[in-house]
Amino acid sequence: MKKYICPLAIAMLLASCGNQKKLLVLSNNNPEVNEAEKTIVCKASSGHEERSLDFKGDALKVSTAVGDATIDTKEKGYYVINLKANDTIIGSYQRFTTPEEAHRVMTQEDLKGKIDSLQQLIQGKNVSAANRNFFILPNTGVKISANPNAFVVAPYRSMTEVPPNDDNSTPEVYQFYPIKEVRDIIANLQKLTVAKTDEPAKK
């Protein structure tokens, strides 16, 4: 006997797929996540936990050690939510590289450009969705991409080799850090810079 799929069921399935949302929730210890009520409560102010959620709501209500907030999640895509009481989270898009490119020696010009970019980021300068960099204060969240299948490297995790997508398209990769860790990265990079020597005076 032939079976038919109801057109309404197909439309509902396509609508749900078209509005897919993924949330990476960064918090202190022991968050209480209620997906049915679309709420997260986290009163701790230390430690680190992360939770990945396939979210269906238009807003997430949060209550943390720094207060209450409602975070807009109306649009399809990938969101990073910062519920850490004492940490600003910053991050950016990372260009996908081959293993050979990843091991390329960084020139002094590359190094100084990287330091300048990170210094602007920790000051919240030139931060925008168009630039694909993000400055996320406590009790806030941002949509980092319209692609819910983006690859995100969370704070305190190292960048690993990212495999190509199943269709061999280039993966969309983002990496995030606590602002304190970025300051340490800048300090370590500055140790690698070499000051230019003055040219000898002309006679």
VENCORPE-V261424 format. One record per residue. RES is the residue in one small letter. SS is DSSP state (a for helix, b for strand, c for the rest). BURIAL is + if it has 16 or more other ideal C-beta (glycine too) atoms within 10 Angstrom, else -. Layout:
RES;SS;BURIAL / RES;SS;BURIAL
This chain:
m;c;- / k;c;- / k;c;- / y;c;- / i;c;- / c;c;- / p;a;- / l;a;- / a;a;- / i;a;- / a;a;- / m;a;- / l;a;- / l;a;- / a;a;- / s;a;- / c;a;- / g;a;- / n;c;- / q;c;- / k;b;+ / k;b;+ / l;b;+ / l;b;+ / v;b;+ / l;b;+ / s;b;+ / n;c;+ / n;c;- / n;c;- / p;c;+ / e;b;- / v;b;+ / n;b;- / e;c;- / a;c;- / e;c;- / k;c;+ / t;b;- / i;b;+ / v;b;+ / c;b;+ / k;c;- / a;c;+ / s;c;- / s;c;- / g;c;- / h;c;- / e;b;+ / e;b;+ / r;b;- / s;b;- / l;b;+ / d;b;- / f;b;+ / k;c;- / g;c;+ / d;c;- / a;b;- / l;b;+ / k;b;- / v;b;+ / s;b;+ / t;b;+ / a;c;+ / v;c;- / g;b;- / d;b;- / a;b;+ / t;b;- / i;b;+ / d;b;- / t;c;+ / k;c;- / e;c;- / k;c;+ / g;b;+ / y;b;+ / y;b;+ / v;b;+ / i;b;+ / n;b;+ / l;b;+ / k;c;+ / a;c;+ / n;c;- / d;c;+ / t;c;+ / i;b;+ / i;b;+ / g;b;+ / s;b;+ / y;b;+ / q;b;+ / r;c;- / f;c;- / t;c;- / t;c;- / p;a;- / e;a;- / e;a;- / a;a;- / h;c;- / r;c;- / v;c;- / m;c;- / t;c;- / q;a;- / e;a;- / d;a;- / l;a;- / k;a;+ / g;a;- / k;a;- / i;a;+ / d;a;- / s;a;- / l;a;+ / q;a;- / q;a;- / l;a;+ / i;a;+ / q;c;- / g;c;- / k;c;- / n;c;- / v;c;+ / s;c;- / a;c;- / a;c;- / n;c;- / r;c;- / n;b;+ / f;b;+ / f;b;+ / i;b;+ / l;c;- / p;c;+ / n;c;+ / t;b;+ / g;b;+ / v;b;+ / k;b;+ / i;b;+ / s;b;+ / a;c;- / n;c;- / p;c;+ / n;c;- / a;c;+ / f;b;+ / v;b;+ / v;b;+ / a;c;+ / p;c;+ / y;c;- / r;c;- / s;c;- / m;c;- / t;c;- / e;c;- / v;c;- / p;c;- / p;c;- / n;c;- / d;c;- / d;c;- / n;c;- / s;c;- / t;c;- / p;c;- / e;c;+ / v;b;+ / y;b;+ / q;b;+ / f;b;+ / y;b;+ / p;b;+ / i;a;+ / k;a;- / e;a;- / v;a;+ / r;a;- / d;a;- / i;a;- / i;a;+ / a;a;- / n;a;- / l;a;- / q;a;- / k;c;- / l;c;- / t;c;- / v;c;- / a;c;- / k;c;- / t;c;- / d;c;- / e;c;- / p;c;- / a;c;- / k;c;- / k;c;-
